[in-house]
């Protein structure tokens, strides 16, 4: 099984649209499993239209909560407020000390030093993870709760579950043949969620766009992939909105030994496909358009050859 992670230097480059397009092409010939590790803005399910089979709550870290029955703040105790480095504790004349859970970093200092032992420290609920069936193959995805932060732990959980399904099937019995490819829609940027998305994978596909910031972000992501000794390939999306900048990006890739899988033109069918909840390949074939599907097929064929 090959694990391919599709990433980008920033959000909005078309990473998820390209992931869905490659899914539509590859799933016709190969056994596929998919994971949406862009849990901060999970939207692959909008195109995959999944049938959710399993849902699990996700907890990560802790959050401090004050028990007003034990708190002695009315006796002018301000120890927790004074020690909080994140300014998450406020005093209210009606309720006493109150913790803003969206500002609490879960460091536990207030819990440790509260003289009245009035602060609880339960696990923090962060969201849910899902295992689903789709027309392309199994999908593992997740949704963060409102205000919850992604530390990379949820990304790892999603990837681990997807790998298990790729090896043994959704039933977990191993009765179905293992998947040939695990395609991961990774997180954008270069932070902890991205590192959690790509560590140990077989290759990364970096989606970039023809802008100055696109080239700058590409350089950073390529450096990250090289740091972890992961083969990196590049796809230039919307290349024809600035062909001079696209050529500069391609020249940079050639100079640094980074293969370019192909380019994707800007086309209205991409937006129209999103509105209909389809991959651009499905939408274009439905309406007799070949430009974008041909570009996507070229990218997949080049990727397939390079990862054998």
Helices and strands as residue ranges (DSSP letters): E 2-8, H 15-26, E 32-36, G 39-41, H 45-48, E 51-66, G 73-75, H 79-83, E 89-92, E 96-99, H 109-113, E 119-133, E 138-144, H 153-168, E 181-185, H 192-198, E 203-209, H 212-227, E 231-237, G 239-241, H 243-255, E 259-264, H 268-276, H 280-286, H 291-306
